[in-house]
Amino acid sequence: MSASSRLPPALRLRQILTRVPGRILRRMKRGLTRSDPRLEAYLAALESPVDPGLVLWQGHGAGLVQDWATRPQEGGQTHVLALERPDLLSAPPGTPTLRPGSADHARAMARAGMIRTDQPLPLWALRRADQQLICRGADDGPAWAHGLRQMDPGPAPRPQIALFGGGWKNNGITTSLLNLLGGLADHDLDLHLVTEARSPEALANLARLDPRIRVIHRETFPMRATEAAALRRFQTDNDLSDPVLETQIRALFTREARRLFGGRIFDAALDFSGYSREWAALIAATPARRHVIWQHNHLQAEAERRFDSLKGVFAAYRWFDTIASVSDETREVNRTHLARHYPPGARILTLRNVIDPAALRRRAAGALPPGLDLTGAGPLFVMSGRLSPEKAQMRALTALAQLRRQGQEARLILLGSGPLEGALRAGIARLGLGGQVTLAGHVENPFPVLARADCFVLSSDYEGQPMVLLEALTLGLPIIATDIPGARSVLAGLEGPALVPADAAGLAQGMARFLAGGVAPARFDAEAYRAETLSAVLTELLGHVPPRRPT
């Protein structure tokens, strides 16, 4: 049988149509896997418990002869051979044998209660060294007769997590990630953050990271000309339906993951951003037991309004085993629009944003930004967030103008910057609100402003799980928010906040209710919320909550 005839039909047809050399197609085919088949089989078998009665004999065979002859005949034991020379052992007929280096051999390495070997085990096969009895001897039989020595596994390895966090812009995703990483760093695990952030804004946010987190700065992305062409096609089409293109992209990012992380195998690889198709492909190609990608928003709406490249992220969902939304409502909205991209058997779940109440209150006690004067007539409403279309701040300006026409005085301060700043300034002038509205721009520490305001307002068309609402709740602010799924995920069931229709009239009614005393702060246990959300993330990623690091 020729080499090309062993290829899958899709690749064989592609070879006929394009006359691509068989050796290149075979290389593409190999790139479909995250790594070699043994590793994949081993990681999959870790889902099953260790079998104390399973004894695996593996290696060359010569160093096991004497040990086999003197092996204990314990009831309930099953002996399995994965030897290059099984004929060297006088094994009874019917003794199970495995082909060395096969996927079945790797699965046995993950499940055996005892491994007897005359050759070193691969590093990746030591993931359960704390649960298995691993015995090694020299390459000659007499060494075994003099006694076996158990490898000292030392302390159980700490869980390993690799993650990409996004562009580190001044937004809710960055705030949520900093809170999450700070909480994870308190536990006994190793965190490896990979980033290519270079802008002053991103570097300033990275400087806020907990120093216990390892940061890998990715500066370059070496690739061959054929790989660059494949990547350009992926970036143009945002599609992976062509099996040859998928194979090329998979192979490219598998090699890049190996370049960044070496041979390390992670317990979980996370794309916390969920907005970059290239980073989604890289995290999915990182060797790990779990591959998780986050959904922070109504992503179909984001793809239609702002980020066409998100369609490439949707195509990459096929490589993830878990897709996590930040709220139940956001999860269901995304499931409705994106389920066709989800791989069979994927876990579709909710992992809510994490907050850091102690740090938030500490920052809120700080001084106001220089030059910002909050004095004036009437209660002060505050809004915080990027000045962009989905935040719909213009409807808040219109609502404030309606209140003024009704004879009710109030002020509004907007914290944040973005592409709509010019349009909002023009709207303030057109509505005659120059004395009532302040555009403060980006504020490094917005929390002293929030703490001194009278009421928080959210005017968005859509959100995932708004961090600003969690922050306002933590600081004890009354809240008025448009009745969208993301806001409901935070405020539903709480007494005090007002959920209003997503238009200017609805916001005006909510503001009027506050001015009349009908909107009050909610009872919110921020510390309990933090503990609950951190525990949920750790349990989902690792199956347990690791102990806290010694202080």
Phi and psi in degrees as a GROMACS rama.xvg file:
@    title "Ramachandran Plot"
@    xaxis  label "Phi"
@    yaxis  label "Psi"
@TYPE xy
-72.391  160.586  SER-2
-62.6459  -39.1553  ALA-3
-69.2788  -29.2884  SER-4
-71.5728  -15.8416  SER-5
-84.388  -6.11927  ARG-6
-72.2174  153.602  LEU-7
-57.9254  152.145  PRO-8
-54.0938  -40.0393  PRO-9
-62.4671  -41.8452  ALA-10
-73.273  -34.1182  LEU-11
-65.5174  -41.5364  ARG-12
-63.3801  -41.637  LEU-13
-61.7788  -36.8149  ARG-14
-64.5638  -41.9156  GLN-15
-64.4083  -42.0775  ILE-16
-72.8537  -35.6579  LEU-17
-109.594  -10.7078  THR-18
59.1873  32.5229  ARG-19
-69.5667  132.932  VAL-20
-56.2688  143.067  PRO-21
-59.3339  -35.6776  GLY-22
-64.5041  -33.8355  ARG-23
-71.1713  -41.2558  ILE-24
-64.6497  -37.1689  LEU-25
-65.8724  -35.9561  ARG-26
-66.1907  -38.979  ARG-27
-62.3727  -42.7248  MET-28
-60.6331  -42.3268  LYS-29
-64.0043  -31.3089  ARG-30
-70.1789  -8.29203  GLY-31
-65.3217  -25.4491  LEU-32
-91.1358  153.81  THR-33
-65.9655  -31.4658  ARG-34
-159.78  -152.478  SER-35
-78.6224  158.604  ASP-36
-60.2725  -31.0734  PRO-37
-61.7958  -44.4644  ARG-38
-62.9757  -44.2639  LEU-39
-59.9962  -45.3384  GLU-40
-64.9835  -40.086  ALA-41
-63.0019  -47.4441  TYR-42
-63.4617  -39.6062  LEU-43
-64.8936  -37.5574  ALA-44
-70.2608  -17.6975  ALA-45
-66.1162  -14.3207  LEU-46
-69.114  -21.3272  GLU-47
-97.274  150.079  SER-48
-72.7648  162.866  PRO-49
-67.0613  139.245  VAL-50
-100.141  105.012  ASP-51
-59.6757  -24.2249  PRO-52
-89.2315  -0.616832  GLY-53
-94.9956  121.375  LEU-54
-113.394  118.325  VAL-55
-101.292  126.006  LEU-56
-105.44  118.821  TRP-57
-141.607  154.54  GLN-58
126.249  -149.673  GLY-59
-78.4548  -47.2422  HIS-60
122.554  -33.0677  GLY-61
-63.988  -37.9763  ALA-62
-76.9138  -1.77947  GLY-63
-107.919  -2.95783  LEU-64
-59.1218  -53.1071  VAL-65
-65.6138  -37.7709  GLN-66
-66.812  -37.403  ASP-67
-62.5097  -40.2164  TRP-68
-66.4983  -28.8113  ALA-69
-110.017  17.9097  THR-70
-63.8892  144.281  ARG-71
-68.4746  136.703  PRO-72
-94.3211  67.279  GLN-73
-85.4717  136.566  GLU-74
-65.9978  147.958  GLY-75
83.6832  -0.0653814  GLY-76
-91.5396  141.177  GLN-77
-115.622  119.275  THR-78
-98.0759  128.993  HIS-79
-124.617  135.95  VAL-80
-107.287  130.55  LEU-81
-130.676  74.0088  ALA-82
-119.421  145.73  LEU-83
-69.6584  -31.6878  GLU-84
-127.288  73.0931  ARG-85
-65.3812  -18.9237  PRO-86
-68.1026  -15.1563  ASP-87
-73.1288  -19.6603  LEU-88
-101.24  140.671  LEU-89
-86.7797  70.4112  SER-90
-81.8143  139.049  ALA-91
-59.6255  149.952  PRO-92
-56.4373  141.337  PRO-93
88.9682  -2.66371  GLY-94
-63.1317  125.468  THR-95
-60.4541  137.688  PRO-96
-127.79  145.964  THR-97
-124.363  149.6  LEU-98
-75.8867  122.806  ARG-99
-56.2981  136.533  PRO-100
82.9278  0.954621  GLY-101
-83.3606  169.255  SER-102
-63.6833  -36.9323  ALA-103
-63.4846  -37.7485  ASP-104
-61.8338  -44.622  HIS-105
-63.027  -40.6351  ALA-106
-63.0319  -38.4099  ARG-107
-65.5915  -36.7101  ALA-108
-62.3829  -31.9122  MET-109
-78.0513  -26.9057  ALA-110
-105.903  -16.0977  ARG-111
-69.1073  136.762  ALA-112
-75.6256  -25.7109  GLY-113
-137.824  134.311  MET-114
-120.477  121.028  ILE-115
-108.823  124.435  ARG-116
-144.037  148.06  THR-117
-110.11  12.8213  ASP-118
-136.344  151.661  GLN-119
-60.7951  143.401  PRO-120
-79.9521  148.85  LEU-121
-59.5965  149.213  PRO-122
-57.2942  -36.5182  LEU-123
-69.4956  -15.245  TRP-124
-88.4867  9.52385  ALA-125
-105.905  18.159  LEU-126
-64.1455  -25.4217  ARG-127
-113.809  29.1799  ARG-128
-60.2952  -22.79  ALA-129
-80.4322  -10.3373  ASP-130
-113.09  -13.5255  GLN-131
-111.717  150.571  GLN-132
-93.9976  110.48  LEU-133
-109.388  116.22  ILE-134
-113.838  133.418  CYS-135
-130.931  149.661  ARG-136
-137.288  -176.469  GLY-137
-79.2414  -178.482  ALA-138
-81.7185  -1.97106  ASP-139
-112.328  147.846  ASP-140
-57.5802  -44.3075  GLY-141
-56.4356  -29.7029  PRO-142
-60.738  -33.619  ALA-143
-72.103  -36.7214  TRP-144
-64.0866  -28.2366  ALA-145
-78.0666  -6.76144  HIS-146
125.841  140.154  GLY-147
-85.8791  154.155  LEU-148
-122.475  134.619  ARG-149
-85.8951  133.483  GLN-150
-66.9718  131.728  MET-151
-80.8053  108.868  ASP-152
-72.308  -13.3034  PRO-153
69.113  -166.109  GLY-154
-66.5048  151.734  PRO-155
-59.2356  137.463  ALA-156
-63.4146  143.8  PRO-157
-72.3568  146.363  ARG-158
-57.3638  143.912  PRO-159
-115.608  127.404  GLN-160
-127.302  129.106  ILE-161
-109.93  141.306  ALA-162
-152.267  152.807  LEU-163
-113.672  135.203  PHE-164
-110.265  -2.14033  GLY-165
107.585  -163.074  GLY-166
-86.2308  0.392449  GLY-167
57.5434  39.6533  TRP-168
-81.8291  169.24  LYS-169
-79.0265  85.0051  ASN-170
-151.242  179.496  ASN-171
-66.3277  -32.2486  GLY-172
-63.6961  -43.5895  ILE-173
-63.7073  -43.3457  THR-174
-60.6453  -45.9952  THR-175
-61.6898  -41.4249  SER-176
-65.5874  -43.3375  LEU-177
-60.3369  -41.1988  LEU-178
-64.2932  -43.067  ASN-179
-64.2446  -47.41  LEU-180
-64.5311  -38.2618  LEU-181
-61.7265  -39.0468  GLY-182
-70.8192  -40.9224  GLY-183
-64.9354  -37.1477  LEU-184
-65.689  -18.4969  ALA-185
-73.6625  -11.2226  ASP-186
-105.329  161.922  HIS-187
-81.0806  79.1348  ASP-188
-151.548  165.581  LEU-189
-106.977  125.968  ASP-190
-111.655  129.291  LEU-191
-122.244  107.33  HIS-192
-98.1198  125.351  LEU-193
-109.485  136.72  VAL-194
-152.542  157.798  THR-195
-123.958  23.3669  GLU-196
-61.4216  134.096  ALA-197
-133.771  -22.1277  ARG-198
-69.5594  153.643  SER-199
-55.7415  -38.4947  PRO-200
-61.5184  -46.9273  GLU-201
-67.6703  -42.7254  ALA-202
-65.1388  -34.6797  LEU-203
-64.6545  -39.1003  ALA-204
-71.0632  -37.7674  ASN-205
-62.7146  -31.1369  LEU-206
-65.4032  -16.6527  ALA-207
-85.2898  -1.937  ARG-208
-65.1321  148.246  LEU-209
-61.3534  130.471  ASP-210
-64.3144  -12.9602  PRO-211
-79.0848  -3.33963  ARG-212
-94.358  130.091  ILE-213
-80.4788  128.96  ARG-214
-112.112  126.363  VAL-215
-109.216  112.652  ILE-216
-89.1287  118.811  HIS-217
-95.9519  113.246  ARG-218
-99.1799  -34.425  GLU-219
-129.078  168.234  THR-220
-142.178  81.9254  PHE-221
-68.6383  139.602  PRO-222
-158.848  159.774  MET-223
-80.644  165.71  ARG-224
-61.0974  -40.0796  ALA-225
-65.7307  -35.4517  THR-226
-70.4593  -39.3573  GLU-227
-61.8085  -38.9359  ALA-228
-65.2881  -40.9065  ALA-229
-64.4185  -41.4362  ALA-230
-64.7298  -41.2155  LEU-231
-61.6499  -38.4844  ARG-232
-65.4601  -42.1809  ARG-233
-61.811  -42.6685  PHE-234
-67.7123  -29.3527  GLN-235
-80.4528  -45.3063  THR-236
-88.9525  -24.5256  ASP-237
51.8795  42.9645  ASN-238
-146.858  143.627  ASP-239
-128.24  25.0054  LEU-240
-70.4066  -23.4795  SER-241
-75.8035  118.041  ASP-242
-62.549  -31.104  PRO-243
-69.1253  -43.3788  VAL-244
-63.6663  -42.9984  LEU-245
-58.929  -42.0399  GLU-246
-63.9523  -42.3508  THR-247
-63.1352  -45.8659  GLN-248
-64.8823  -41.8778  ILE-249
-62.0748  -44.8484  ARG-250
-65.4591  -40.268  ALA-251
-60.3691  -48.3393  LEU-252
-79.1996  -23.4796  PHE-253
-63.9748  -43.595  THR-254
-66.43  -38.2009  ARG-255
-65.6254  -39.0586  GLU-256
-63.2839  -39.2926  ALA-257
-65.7555  -36.8406  ARG-258
-65.7779  -38.9561  ARG-259
-77.4796  -41.6974  LEU-260
-110.408  -2.58147  PHE-261
65.7467  -139.5  GLY-262
-95.1307  12.8334  GLY-263
-65.7961  138.222  ARG-264
-112.419  124.497  ILE-265
-96.8526  154.344  PHE-266
-73.1871  -32.2267  ASP-267
-151.825  139.726  ALA-268
-118.913  125.292  ALA-269
-121.386  130.632  LEU-270
-103.156  92.7867  ASP-271
-74.5755  -22.9962  PHE-272
-74.1286  -59.848  SER-273
75.5583  16.3085  GLY-274
-116.04  -9.08728  TYR-275
-115.13  122.081  SER-276
-67.7298  -36.6068  ARG-277
-68.2013  -43.2558  GLU-278
-71.1802  -33.1472  TRP-279
-61.0097  -43.1292  ALA-280
-64.4987  -38.2795  ALA-281
-68.9879  -46.7197  LEU-282
-64.126  -38.344  ILE-283
-65.4275  -26.2032  ALA-284
-89.6428  -4.42794  ALA-285
-76.0547  126.331  THR-286
-60.1349  118.965  PRO-287
-162  158.749  ALA-288
-74.5392  -32.6112  ARG-289
-129.969  140.999  ARG-290
-125.459  116.78  HIS-291
-124.228  133.225  VAL-292
-123.248  138.915  ILE-293
-93.6488  153.004  TRP-294
-123.461  111.597  GLN-295
-98.5298  -0.562204  HIS-296
-159.001  179.539  ASN-297
-76.5011  93.3344  HIS-298
-76.0586  -28.9078  LEU-299
-63.868  -40.8644  GLN-300
-64.2721  -40.3649  ALA-301
-61.9559  -41.0766  GLU-302
-65.6424  -36.3838  ALA-303
-77.6952  -31.9817  GLU-304
-94.4728  -37.9107  ARG-305
-130.955  -43.793  ARG-306
-125.778  90.6519  PHE-307
-63.2  -26.9784  ASP-308
-64.2905  -16.8464  SER-309
-60.0582  -24.3597  LEU-310
-63.7442  -29.871  LYS-311
-69.9343  -34.7295  GLY-312
-63.5862  -43.3569  VAL-313
-59.4321  -39.3441  PHE-314
-63.6237  -33.0733  ALA-315
-78.2039  -10.2647  ALA-316
-55.1022  -26.6351  TYR-317
-58.6834  -20.6356  ARG-318
-96.0714  -0.224962  TRP-319
-106.085  144.089  PHE-320
-94.9838  -11.6721  ASP-321
-140.372  132.695  THR-322
-122.054  115.796  ILE-323
-113.062  124.392  ALA-324
-99.1936  159.36  SER-325
-87.1109  -2.71325  VAL-326
-156.592  158.12  SER-327
-61.225  -40.8842  ASP-328
-64.0012  -44.2903  GLU-329
-64.9894  -38.1972  THR-330
-58.1095  -44.9619  ARG-331
-73.1842  -36.3946  GLU-332
-61.0859  -45.4988  VAL-333
-69.052  -36.6474  ASN-334
-61.4811  -40.7534  ARG-335
-59.2489  -41.2228  THR-336
-95.0548  -21.9651  HIS-337
-122.075  3.13038  LEU-338
-57.4862  -28.9175  ALA-339
-64.3129  -18.8806  ARG-340
-91.293  -12.4993  HIS-341
-75.2069  136.89  TYR-342
-73.4028  151.815  PRO-343
-58.5538  136.179  PRO-344
81.9149  -1.21499  GLY-345
-67.1095  145.994  ALA-346
-84.253  122.261  ARG-347
-111.447  111.494  ILE-348
-146.196  179.681  LEU-349
-114.498  128.366  THR-350
-129.24  104.358  LEU-351
-72.1951  157.876  ARG-352
-61.6504  145.601  ASN-353
-98.0621  144.558  VAL-354
-119.728  164.494  ILE-355
-126.066  85.7952  ASP-356
-59.3481  -40.2745  PRO-357
-63.3858  -46.1654  ALA-358
-65.8571  -38.2735  ALA-359
-63.4913  -46.616  LEU-360
-66.8618  -34.7804  ARG-361
-63.9343  -42.7116  ARG-362
-71.0903  -32.8737  ARG-363
-66.8828  -23.4468  ALA-364
-79.6948  -3.0133  ALA-365
-75.7365  -177.136  GLY-366
-81.2836  156.182  ALA-367
-66.1233  153.829  LEU-368
-58.0446  143.1  PRO-369
-56.6025  135.881  PRO-370
82.522  -2.05319  GLY-371
-96.1775  116.263  LEU-372
-107.463  120.051  ASP-373
-98.6844  3.49634  LEU-374
-75.5833  152.419  THR-375
158.956  176.103  GLY-376
-85.8461  135.541  ALA-377
92.4905  158.473  GLY-378
-60.2854  155.1  PRO-379
-110.391  115.151  LEU-380
-88.7187  147.116  PHE-381
-130.747  142.279  VAL-382
-129.436  143.414  MET-383
-137.943  126.824  SER-384
156.168  171.032  GLY-385
-64.6361  139.013  ARG-386
-84.2146  83.9945  LEU-387
-140.467  163.481  SER-388
-54.7137  -41.7481  PRO-389
-67.7283  -19.3485  GLU-390
-80.6343  -21.6851  LYS-391
53.3999  45.0695  ALA-392
-65.8738  -22.1223  GLN-393
-61.295  -32.9423  MET-394
-67.7124  -27.3665  ARG-395
-69.7394  -37.1974  ALA-396
-63.5836  -43.9407  LEU-397
-62.2279  -39.8786  THR-398
-63.6947  -40.9495  ALA-399
-64.5783  -38.513  LEU-400
-64.1199  -37.701  ALA-401
-62.8216  -41.8726  GLN-402
-60.1717  -41.531  LEU-403
-64.8318  -39.0233  ARG-404
-64.2958  -25.0707  ARG-405
-87.8407  3.91825  GLN-406
84.9847  15.842  GLY-407
-106.832  124.081  GLN-408
-95.0674  135.055  GLU-409
-159.366  162.596  ALA-410
-121.768  160.678  ARG-411
-141.151  133.725  LEU-412
-121.371  131.269  ILE-413
-107.889  120.777  LEU-414
-102.688  121.911  LEU-415
137.814  166.455  GLY-416
-132.38  170.631  SER-417
159.185  -177.726  GLY-418
-67.2814  -18.3398  PRO-419
-93.6509  9.5144  LEU-420
-59.5897  -44.1943  GLU-421
-62.9524  -43.5277  GLY-422
-64.5561  -36.9809  ALA-423
-68.7363  -39.2925  LEU-424
-61.8426  -41.7871  ARG-425
-64.1094  -38.8022  ALA-426
-65.147  -39.0103  GLY-427
-61.004  -43.6955  ILE-428
-66.7304  -43.0072  ALA-429
-64.3569  -36.0889  ARG-430
-88.383  -2.12579  LEU-431
68.334  37.0666  GLY-432
-105.844  19.6106  LEU-433
-57.7802  -31.3289  GLY-434
-89.0741  -4.33906  GLY-435
-115.275  -20.3609  GLN-436
-118.717  134.701  VAL-437
-119.378  124.718  THR-438
-95.0908  103.951  LEU-439
-85.4856  -12.1793  ALA-440
73.3876  -169.471  GLY-441
-69.9851  131.121  HIS-442
-118.892  123.318  VAL-443
-57.3935  -41.7855  GLU-444
-125.714  95.7984  ASN-445
-80.48  -9.78533  PRO-446
-70.8726  -31.9742  PHE-447
-60.6019  -32.4682  PRO-448
-69.1424  -46.3738  VAL-449
-59.4229  -42.0409  LEU-450
-65.1249  -25.8896  ALA-451
-97.0968  -5.99284  ARG-452
-80.0395  166.167  ALA-453
-94.7174  -28.7803  ASP-454
-158.056  142.036  CYS-455
-99.401  141.807  PHE-456
-125.334  132.407  VAL-457
-119.464  122.967  LEU-458
-112.826  11.4189  SER-459
-65.61  155.247  SER-460
-81.3062  -36.4005  ASP-461
-155.496  149.524  TYR-462
-148.308  164.508  GLU-463
-84.9096  -86.2932  GLY-464
-132.534  98.9946  GLN-465
-61.526  118.003  PRO-466
-60.6318  -35.0632  MET-467
-62.8018  -32.1422  VAL-468
-70.6779  -40.6684  LEU-469
-62.1721  -38.7381  LEU-470
-68.1885  -42.2838  GLU-471
-64.0754  -39.3632  ALA-472
-62.476  -42.3764  LEU-473
-62.7353  -35.6125  THR-474
-86.6244  1.15992  LEU-475
77.0194  28.0546  GLY-476
-87.2799  141.404  LEU-477
-61.9361  150.175  PRO-478
-133.857  135.791  ILE-479
-119.534  126.847  ILE-480
-141.507  145.753  ALA-481
-63.9078  143.926  THR-482
-82.2465  78.7927  ASP-483
-117.172  160.814  ILE-484
-53.8032  -43.3072  PRO-485
-62.8383  -41.8903  GLY-486
-67.9138  -39.4085  ALA-487
-62.0467  -33.4474  ARG-488
-62.5171  -24.8982  SER-489
-95.7529  -41.4736  VAL-490
-99.7659  -17.3223  LEU-491
-58.8179  133.08  ALA-492
89.1063  -8.39728  GLY-493
-93.6278  138.364  LEU-494
-88.7171  133.143  GLU-495
122.917  -57.3848  GLY-496
-65.5826  157.326  PRO-497
-115.543  121.745  ALA-498
-98.2353  123.905  LEU-499
-126.396  161.254  VAL-500
-56.3314  149.146  PRO-501
-83.8839  64.2826  ALA-502
-153.283  172.852  ASP-503
-62.9407  -38.7418  ALA-504
-63.9422  -40.0866  ALA-505
-63.7139  -44.0684  GLY-506
-63.9612  -40.3314  LEU-507
-61.517  -40.6145  ALA-508
-64.0614  -41.8701  GLN-509
-63.891  -41.9115  GLY-510
-64.4014  -40.2579  MET-511
-64.294  -38.3718  ALA-512
-61.8777  -41.1644  ARG-513
-63.504  -45.5466  PHE-514
-61.9425  -25.8226  LEU-515
-90.8794  3.94426  ALA-516
87.228  14.7465  GLY-517
-94.5115  1.42352  GLY-518
-125.007  125.385  VAL-519
-130.325  163.44  ALA-520
-62.3769  148.786  PRO-521
-95.5198  155.449  ALA-522
-81.3712  116.333  ARG-523
-139.674  119.622  PHE-524
-90.3345  91.3892  ASP-525
-65.4246  -38.0671  ALA-526
-65.9352  -42.295  GLU-527
-64.7228  -39.0772  ALA-528
-61.8933  -43.6649  TYR-529
-61.4141  -47.7268  ARG-530
-61.1566  -41.2977  ALA-531
-66.6466  -44.2731  GLU-532
-70.4828  -38.8442  THR-533
-63.4209  -43.9212  LEU-534
-61.2671  -39.8513  SER-535
-64.2802  -42.0211  ALA-536
-64.1759  -48.7354  VAL-537
-63.2098  -42.6299  LEU-538
-64.181  -39.3919  THR-539
-68.9102  -40.7872  GLU-540
-76.8157  -40.6303  LEU-541
-115.199  -12.9144  LEU-542
86.1979  -3.7211  GLY-543
-163.027  168.875  HIS-544
-100.929  111.087  VAL-545
-61.8062  155.646  PRO-546
-62.8852  156.576  PRO-547
-73.9185  149.755  ARG-548
-67.0942  147.447  ARG-549
-61.9699  139.946  PRO-550
